[in-house]
Amino acid sequence: MSFFLLGSLCLFSCYSVERDCKKFHTGSFSFSTVINGEIKTSYFKRTKALEIETYEGKIDSAQIRWVNDCECILTKINPVSNQDKRPVQIKILSTEGNSYTFEYSMVGKSDNKNRGTIKKIDETVTDAK
């Protein structure tokens, strides 16, 4: 029995989640989610300083500040509501190939976190900053 426990412990302690977050700091990305039973997709480009999103023909921009390699804060540049004025905290939980799984919440609202997966669709984004 102790051999089984020791073997299991060694097996699980060797497993680690891949987190190559830096390769997702810039580029072009897509994010799909289900809203009212319909798949909706958002596309965005990320530079070192900005994230520019296109969703259903509308463009929205946010400043991005990386807290560490796997966590950032997005602050909308032109908020139109009080909710838009609140920054969003994003944490990359794992990476695999050209995608990453993340959780996000409004800054200060850590009890209401959501998760999603983002796919990188292009490496080339020009960045003046």
C-alpha positions as CSV (number, residue, x, y, z in Angstrom):
1,M,0.0,0.0,0.0
2,S,2.8,2.4,0.9
3,F,4.5,1.7,-2.4
4,F,1.3,2.7,-4.3
5,L,1.0,5.9,-2.3
6,L,4.7,6.8,-2.9
7,G,4.4,6.0,-6.6
8,S,1.2,8.1,-6.9
9,L,2.8,11.0,-5.1
10,C,5.8,10.9,-7.4
11,L,3.6,10.8,-10.5
12,F,1.4,13.7,-9.5
13,S,4.3,15.9,-8.2
14,C,6.0,15.6,-11.6
15,Y,2.9,17.0,-13.4
16,S,3.0,20.8,-14.0
17,V,0.7,23.0,-16.0
18,E,2.4,24.7,-18.9
19,R,2.5,28.5,-18.5
20,D,4.5,30.1,-21.4
21,C,2.7,33.5,-20.9
22,K,5.1,35.9,-22.6
23,K,4.3,34.7,-26.1
24,F,0.7,35.9,-25.5
25,H,1.7,39.5,-24.6
26,T,1.4,40.6,-28.2
27,G,-0.3,39.4,-31.3
28,S,-3.8,38.9,-32.8
29,F,-6.3,36.7,-30.9
30,S,-9.9,35.4,-31.0
31,F,-12.2,34.6,-28.1
32,S,-15.5,32.8,-28.6
33,T,-18.3,32.4,-26.0
34,V,-22.0,31.3,-26.0
35,I,-24.5,34.1,-25.4
36,N,-28.2,33.2,-25.4
37,G,-27.4,29.9,-27.2
38,E,-25.4,31.5,-30.0
39,I,-21.6,31.4,-30.4
40,K,-20.2,35.0,-30.5
41,T,-16.6,35.7,-31.4
42,S,-14.5,38.7,-30.5
43,Y,-11.2,39.5,-32.2
44,F,-8.4,41.6,-30.7
45,K,-4.9,42.8,-31.3
46,R,-2.5,43.3,-28.4
47,T,0.6,45.4,-28.4
48,K,2.8,46.0,-25.4
49,A,0.6,49.0,-24.3
50,L,-2.8,48.5,-25.9
51,E,-5.5,46.0,-26.6
52,I,-7.9,46.8,-29.5
53,E,-11.0,44.6,-29.7
54,T,-13.5,44.2,-32.5
55,Y,-16.9,42.7,-31.5
56,E,-20.0,42.7,-33.7
57,G,-18.5,45.6,-35.8
58,K,-17.7,47.8,-32.8
59,I,-14.1,48.7,-31.8
60,D,-13.0,49.1,-28.2
61,S,-9.6,50.0,-26.9
62,A,-7.9,49.4,-23.5
63,Q,-4.6,50.1,-22.0
64,I,-2.8,47.0,-20.8
65,R,-0.4,46.8,-17.9
66,W,1.3,43.5,-17.2
67,V,1.7,42.9,-13.4
68,N,3.8,39.8,-14.0
69,D,4.4,37.4,-17.0
70,C,0.9,35.8,-16.5
71,E,-1.3,38.6,-15.1
72,C,-2.4,41.9,-16.5
73,I,-4.9,44.8,-15.9
74,L,-7.0,46.2,-18.8
75,T,-8.4,49.7,-18.4
76,K,-10.8,50.9,-21.1
77,I,-9.6,54.1,-22.8
78,N,-13.1,55.6,-23.6
79,P,-15.5,54.0,-21.0
80,V,-19.2,54.7,-21.7
81,S,-20.6,53.4,-18.4
82,N,-19.6,53.1,-14.8
83,Q,-19.0,49.4,-15.3
84,D,-16.7,50.2,-18.2
85,K,-14.6,52.5,-15.9
86,R,-13.7,49.5,-13.7
87,P,-10.4,47.8,-14.8
88,V,-10.5,44.1,-15.6
89,Q,-7.9,41.8,-14.0
90,I,-6.8,38.8,-16.2
91,K,-4.7,35.8,-15.1
92,I,-3.4,33.2,-17.6
93,L,-3.9,29.8,-15.9
94,S,-2.4,27.6,-18.5
95,T,-1.0,27.7,-22.1
96,E,-1.1,25.0,-24.8
97,G,0.2,25.6,-28.3
98,N,-1.4,28.7,-29.6
99,S,-4.1,29.1,-26.9
100,Y,-4.4,29.9,-23.2
101,T,-7.0,29.4,-20.5
102,F,-7.6,32.4,-18.3
103,E,-9.7,33.8,-15.6
104,Y,-10.9,37.4,-15.3
105,S,-12.8,39.6,-13.0
106,M,-13.3,43.3,-12.3
107,V,-10.6,44.6,-10.0
108,G,-11.8,44.3,-6.5
109,K,-14.5,41.7,-7.3
110,S,-12.5,38.5,-7.0
111,D,-15.6,36.6,-5.8
112,N,-17.1,36.9,-9.3
113,K,-14.4,35.3,-11.6
114,N,-15.1,33.9,-15.1
115,R,-13.0,31.6,-17.3
116,G,-12.4,31.3,-20.9
117,T,-9.9,30.2,-23.6
118,I,-8.2,32.6,-26.1
119,K,-6.6,31.5,-29.3
120,K,-3.6,33.3,-30.9
121,I,-4.3,33.7,-34.6
122,D,-1.3,35.8,-35.7
123,E,2.1,36.7,-34.3
124,T,2.8,39.9,-36.2
125,V,1.6,43.1,-34.5
126,T,3.5,46.3,-35.0
127,D,4.1,48.1,-31.8
128,A,5.5,51.6,-31.6
129,K,5.5,51.4,-27.7
